[in-house]
Amino acid sequence: MKFDAWYTEPQTENLSLSTKLKDILYVGHSEYQEIQVLDTYEFGRVLILENTYQTTERDEFIYHELISHPALFTHGNPKKVLVIGGGDGGSVREVLKHKSVEKIDFVELDGQVVEVAKKFLPTLSCEIDNEKVNTMITDGIKYVAETSEKYDVILVDCPDPVGPAAGLFEKEFYNNLYKCLNDDGIMVQQTESPLLHEKLINKIKGHLKDAGFSVIRPLVCSIPTYPSGFWSFTLASKKNDPLNSDVSEIETKLKDMTTKYYDQDVHKGVFLATPRYLKE
């Protein structure tokens, strides 16, 4: 199908992002949401959930490398990892680049997103069926509240804090994440735009502090398809500080990996380059 059409996401009441379409590859509804995969001229294939950009072939590497590698390298020897959300599989793909990882529990609420990603986004979903990955189609909030499992690293690859995802930004959830981590455990979560959601970031920091994390650091980057183009993650650690990581060791390990954004300089730079108002 070829036509002159555009997809527009209203990102705030006063801001929209539009991209010209090559084709509409998939439109469907799961139990939870509308799912679309669009082929665009500027960003390649794009996953849309509930009329919101989730990931694109062109810029996904920025998001997925930064939600995973800073935490994994800060830990140093992650063996057991929990990925909450991220049904496209991009975070799972990045975690498996670390040879020390023996098991990933991959918890995704919407199984249809996983299946659509496998069919239409193979560059992201390519490792979902890896033998090290245990995929569980269930609610991540419920899972961390009830499980007795312990993890070295937890990645919360969640959508915006609306609907079923709202609970992923609440105090009880962070308390349960802390409980699920080993004594040197680390969690990281996408925490929205530092320009548009500053109050939310401060709220999250307060919840993490109350949960007991001794190290809490925001990291920022530019992701063109997310609201404002300026995005953040928040890393919280029980013990290790990313700013104290051995960059020479990271450089050595990266020789056996393929990354497009992350390296030993970025590891510290994304934390040190955090804007002053967020540090304060």
Beta strands, then each sheet from edge to edge (+ up, - down):
strand 1: 6-12
strand 2: 15-29
strand 3: 34-40
strand 4: 44-49
strand 5: 52-56
strand 6: 80-85
strand 7: 103-108
strand 8: 133-137
strand 9: 151-157
strand 10: 181-190
strand 11: 215-222
strand 12: 230-237
sheet 1: 1+ 2- 3+ 4- 5+
sheet 2: 8+ 7+ 6+ 9+ 10+ 12- 11+
end
